Amino acid sequence: MHCYVCHALLDNITGECEKLKQAYKKLKHGHDELSIEVATVREQSADLVNENFKLMENIAICKEQLFRSNMERKELYDAVMDSHGNIHIFCRVRPALDFERHKLLCEWNYVDENAVEIFNCDPLIKAKNKGHSFTFDQVFHQPSKQEDIFQLGHN
């Protein structure tokens, strides 16, 4: 009888061992597939990083070309306007003086290099009015130096 129990235990352990071998094979196969997929994804990631770097370089070059083209366009436009005798209008919103800081009557917003918006600080008027937008040949920010403005005006 004791031998029968040992054979039954051995058969049970052998069955469990076979199940574990099958599970191991499945896991090993899954691991191998995932390892291949990880290698592929790493390679694709490296390719994408390189492509992204090249695109960022290209964007920087395009931005520089756009800036230079805009400067050239402005110079050509200025030359044409000067040949017709037009007057250039520059705007510089000067910084508030110390005694003015506490009693500001308006606020301003630089829209772009050629436009500025002015808003009334009075809440009653501000609620009714969205402000006024003005365009110029060039708008200078508060930190702009007087020499820069003067030099651009003489070009």
C-alpha positions as CSV (number, residue, x, y, z in Angstrom):
1,M,0.0,0.0,0.0
2,H,2.8,2.3,0.9
3,C,4.2,1.9,-2.6
4,Y,0.8,2.7,-4.1
5,V,0.8,6.0,-2.2
6,C,4.3,6.8,-3.3
7,H,3.4,6.1,-7.0
8,A,0.4,8.4,-6.7
9,L,2.5,11.1,-5.1
10,L,5.1,10.7,-7.8
11,D,2.4,10.9,-10.5
12,N,0.9,14.0,-8.9
13,I,4.4,15.6,-8.7
14,T,5.2,14.6,-12.2
15,G,1.9,16.2,-13.4
16,E,2.7,19.4,-11.6
17,C,6.2,19.3,-13.0
18,E,4.8,19.0,-16.5
19,K,2.4,21.9,-15.9
20,L,5.2,24.0,-14.5
21,K,7.3,23.1,-17.6
22,Q,4.5,24.2,-19.9
23,A,4.0,27.4,-17.9
24,Y,7.8,28.0,-18.0
25,K,7.8,27.5,-21.8
26,K,4.9,29.9,-22.3
27,L,6.6,32.5,-20.0
28,K,9.9,32.0,-21.8
29,H,8.2,32.4,-25.2
30,G,6.4,35.5,-24.0
31,H,9.7,36.9,-22.6
32,D,11.5,36.3,-25.9
33,E,8.7,38.0,-27.8
34,L,8.8,41.0,-25.4
35,S,12.6,41.2,-25.6
36,I,12.4,41.4,-29.3
37,E,9.6,44.0,-29.1
38,V,11.7,46.0,-26.5
39,A,14.7,46.0,-28.8
40,T,12.5,47.1,-31.7
41,V,11.0,49.9,-29.6
42,R,14.4,51.0,-28.4
43,E,15.6,51.2,-32.0
44,Q,12.5,53.1,-33.1
45,S,12.9,55.4,-30.1
46,A,16.5,56.2,-31.0
47,D,15.4,56.9,-34.6
48,L,12.6,59.2,-33.4
49,V,15.0,61.0,-31.1
50,N,17.4,61.6,-34.0
51,E,14.5,62.7,-36.2
52,N,13.2,65.0,-33.5
53,F,16.7,66.5,-33.1
54,K,16.9,67.1,-36.9
55,L,13.4,68.7,-36.9
56,M,14.3,71.0,-34.0
57,E,17.4,72.1,-35.9
58,N,15.3,72.6,-39.0
59,I,12.8,74.7,-37.0
60,A,15.6,76.8,-35.6
61,I,17.0,77.4,-39.1
62,C,13.5,78.3,-40.4
63,K,12.9,80.7,-37.5
64,E,16.2,82.4,-38.3
65,Q,15.3,82.6,-42.0
66,L,11.9,84.0,-41.1
67,F,13.5,86.6,-38.9
68,R,16.0,87.6,-41.6
69,S,13.2,87.7,-44.2
70,N,11.1,89.9,-42.1
71,M,14.0,92.3,-41.5
72,E,14.8,92.3,-45.2
73,R,11.1,92.9,-46.0
74,K,11.0,95.8,-43.5
75,E,14.1,97.3,-45.0
76,L,12.7,97.0,-48.5
77,Y,9.4,98.4,-47.4
78,D,11.1,101.3,-45.7
79,A,13.2,102.0,-48.8
80,V,10.0,102.1,-50.9
81,M,8.2,104.3,-48.4
82,D,11.2,106.6,-48.1
83,S,11.3,107.0,-51.9
84,H,7.7,108.1,-51.8
85,G,8.4,110.6,-49.0
86,N,6.3,108.8,-46.3
87,I,6.9,109.5,-42.6
88,H,7.6,106.6,-40.3
89,I,5.8,106.5,-36.9
90,F,7.5,104.9,-34.0
91,C,6.0,104.3,-30.6
92,R,7.7,103.8,-27.3
93,V,5.7,103.6,-24.1
94,R,8.0,105.0,-21.5
95,P,8.2,103.5,-18.1
96,A,6.1,105.1,-15.4
97,L,7.9,107.6,-13.3
98,D,8.1,107.0,-9.5
99,F,5.4,109.5,-8.7
100,E,3.1,108.1,-11.5
101,R,3.2,104.5,-10.4
102,H,0.3,104.8,-7.9
103,K,-2.0,106.8,-10.1
104,L,-1.9,105.1,-13.5
105,L,-4.8,106.1,-15.8
106,C,-4.3,103.4,-18.4
107,E,-2.7,100.0,-19.0
108,W,-1.2,98.8,-22.3
109,N,-0.5,95.5,-24.0
110,Y,2.1,94.9,-26.7
111,V,0.2,93.0,-29.4
112,D,3.3,92.6,-31.6
113,E,6.2,94.6,-32.9
114,N,3.9,96.9,-34.7
115,A,0.8,97.3,-32.4
116,V,-0.1,98.3,-28.9
117,E,-3.5,98.2,-27.1
118,I,-4.4,100.8,-24.5
119,F,-7.0,100.2,-21.8
120,N,-8.5,102.6,-19.3
121,C,-7.8,101.7,-15.7
122,D,-11.1,103.0,-14.4
123,P,-13.2,99.8,-13.8
124,L,-16.5,101.4,-14.9
125,I,-15.0,102.5,-18.2
126,K,-13.0,99.3,-18.6
127,A,-16.1,97.2,-18.3
128,K,-17.8,99.1,-21.2
129,N,-14.7,99.6,-23.4
130,K,-12.4,96.8,-24.5
131,G,-9.6,99.3,-25.2
132,H,-8.1,100.8,-28.3
133,S,-5.6,99.3,-30.6
134,F,-2.9,101.3,-32.4
135,T,-0.5,100.3,-35.1
136,F,2.8,101.9,-35.9
137,D,5.8,101.2,-38.1
138,Q,7.6,100.0,-34.9
139,V,6.6,99.6,-31.2
140,F,9.4,99.7,-28.7
141,H,9.0,98.2,-25.3
142,Q,9.7,100.1,-22.1
143,P,13.3,98.8,-21.6
144,S,14.2,100.0,-25.1
145,K,17.1,102.5,-25.2
146,Q,16.6,105.9,-26.7
147,E,19.8,105.3,-28.8
148,D,18.2,102.2,-30.4
149,I,15.1,104.2,-31.3
150,F,17.1,107.1,-32.7
151,Q,19.3,104.8,-34.7
152,L,16.3,103.0,-36.3
153,G,14.8,106.4,-37.1
154,H,17.9,107.4,-39.0
155,N,18.1,104.3,-41.1
